[in-house]
Amino acid sequence: LFPTDDSLESLLWPKKETLNAIGVLKKYKLSVFREDMYSKKIVKLFGWNSDGWIGKNVMARVTSGEEGILSMNVYLPTEIFSKVYKNSLILQIIIDGKIIDEQKFSNGSFDKGAVDITLNVPKNETLSLELKLDKFYIPAEFDLGKDLRELGIIINKIEAK
């Protein structure tokens, strides 16, 4: 455990006080790093595209807030949903390795536009978020342009409160 006897010279405080301070930091989940380093509530790790499209499997780090609510607004153009996905799509929402919700989209789901999803999550915690879709498509393979990305669904907005 840091500090070691060899590193004592680099410390500003005696070893006992330093170990006590480290214990307090751990107990209250505090950090010695600048607060704004982790101020983003949603940190997209992989699978997210800048235009809102996500791939079949994406991950993010979410810092929940006082309300313990995770909300997202998702969309899929109706032409793609009907012709490519045959009016069927499943979105699994996984928090810290556990499926907490499964959204099943079927005929008519996107006829009125985007769909809002609101979930309760643990309050004031850093969580691992994974979104898994049962389908994706590559636009170029369906003569829908030259885009070669694997696209699943559009996430218009994702927010933690």
C-alpha positions in Angstrom: 0.0 0.0 0.0 1.3 3.4 -0.9 3.1 5.1 0.7 6.0 2.7 1.1 8.8 3.4 3.5 11.0 4.2 0.4 8.6 6.9 -0.7 8.3 8.7 2.6 10.7 11.4 1.6 8.3 12.5 -1.2 5.3 13.0 1.2 4.3 16.3 2.6 2.9 14.7 5.8 4.0 11.9 8.1 3.1 8.4 6.9 0.3 7.9 9.5 -1.5 11.1 8.5 -1.1 10.3 4.8 -2.6 6.8 5.3 -5.4 8.4 7.3 -6.1 10.9 4.5 -6.1 8.1 1.8 -8.6 6.2 4.0 -10.9 9.2 4.1 -10.7 9.6 0.3 -11.6 6.0 -0.3 -14.4 6.0 2.3 -16.2 8.9 0.7 -15.2 8.0 -2.9 -13.3 11.3 -3.2 -10.4 12.0 -5.5 -7.2 14.2 -5.4 -7.7 15.0 -9.1 -9.4 18.2 -10.3 -13.1 18.0 -10.0 -13.8 19.0 -13.6 -11.8 16.1 -14.9 -14.8 13.8 -14.5 -17.6 16.4 -14.6 -19.1 14.9 -17.8 -22.0 12.8 -16.7 -21.9 10.7 -19.9 -18.5 9.6 -21.3 -19.0 7.6 -24.5 -16.4 4.9 -24.6 -17.0 3.0 -27.9 -19.5 2.4 -30.6 -20.9 6.0 -30.7 -20.8 8.0 -33.9 -20.8 11.8 -33.9 -24.0 12.0 -36.0 -26.0 10.1 -33.3 -26.0 6.7 -34.8 -24.7 3.9 -32.6 -23.5 0.5 -33.6 -24.9 -2.9 -32.4 -23.1 -2.7 -29.1 -21.9 0.5 -27.4 -20.5 1.4 -24.0 -20.4 4.5 -21.9 -19.5 5.6 -18.3 -22.4 7.4 -16.7 -22.3 9.4 -13.5 -25.8 9.5 -12.2 -27.2 12.4 -10.2 -29.4 13.2 -7.2 -32.5 12.0 -9.0 -31.1 8.6 -10.2 -32.6 8.9 -13.7 -31.1 7.9 -17.0 -33.1 9.1 -20.0 -32.6 8.8 -23.7 -34.4 9.8 -26.9 -34.0 7.2 -29.7 -35.0 7.2 -33.3 -35.0 5.1 -36.4 -36.2 6.3 -39.8 -39.4 4.5 -40.6 -38.2 3.4 -44.0 -35.2 1.6 -42.4 -37.2 0.2 -39.6 -39.8 -1.3 -41.9 -37.6 -2.4 -44.9 -34.3 -3.3 -43.3 -35.4 -4.3 -39.7 -38.8 -5.8 -40.8 -40.5 -3.7 -38.0 -38.7 -5.5 -35.2 -35.8 -4.3 -33.0 -34.8 -5.1 -29.5 -32.6 -2.7 -27.4 -31.1 -4.0 -24.2 -30.0 -1.5 -21.6 -27.3 -2.9 -19.3 -26.0 -1.2 -16.2 -22.9 -2.7 -14.5 -23.3 -6.0 -16.3 -27.1 -6.5 -15.5 -29.9 -6.0 -18.0 -32.1 -3.4 -16.4 -34.5 -2.8 -19.4 -35.3 -4.3 -22.7 -37.1 -2.1 -25.2 -39.0 -4.0 -28.0 -39.8 -1.9 -31.0 -42.4 -3.2 -33.4 -44.7 -1.9 -36.2 -45.6 1.7 -35.6 -43.0 2.3 -32.9 -41.4 5.2 -34.8 -44.4 6.4 -36.8 -44.8 9.5 -34.5 -41.0 10.2 -34.4 -38.5 9.6 -31.7 -39.1 7.5 -28.6 -38.3 8.6 -25.0 -36.9 6.0 -22.6 -36.6 6.9 -18.9 -35.0 4.5 -16.3 -34.3 4.6 -12.6 -30.6 4.0 -11.8 -28.6 4.1 -8.6 -28.2 7.7 -7.4 -24.9 9.5 -7.3 -22.8 6.7 -8.7 -20.5 6.0 -11.6 -22.0 3.3 -13.7 -21.0 1.2 -16.7 -23.7 1.5 -19.4 -24.0 -0.9 -22.3 -26.6 -0.7 -25.0 -27.1 -3.8 -27.1 -29.2 -4.1 -30.2 -30.3 -7.4 -31.8 -29.8 -5.9 -35.3 -27.7 -3.5 -37.3 -27.3 -2.6 -40.9 -24.7 -1.3 -43.3 -26.3 1.3 -45.6 -24.2 0.5 -48.6 -25.4 -3.1 -48.5 -29.0 -1.9 -48.9 -28.3 0.6 -51.6 -28.9 3.4 -49.1 -25.7 5.4 -49.9 -22.0 4.6 -49.6 -21.8 4.5 -45.8 -20.0 1.3 -44.7 -20.5 1.8 -40.9 -22.5 -0.7 -38.9 -25.5 1.3 -37.8 -28.1 0.3 -35.3 -30.3 3.2 -34.0 -30.0 7.0 -33.5 -29.5 8.3 -30.0 -30.7 11.9 -30.2 -30.1 12.6 -26.6 -28.9 10.7 -23.5 -28.9 12.3 -20.0 -28.3 11.4 -16.4 -29.9 13.3 -13.6 
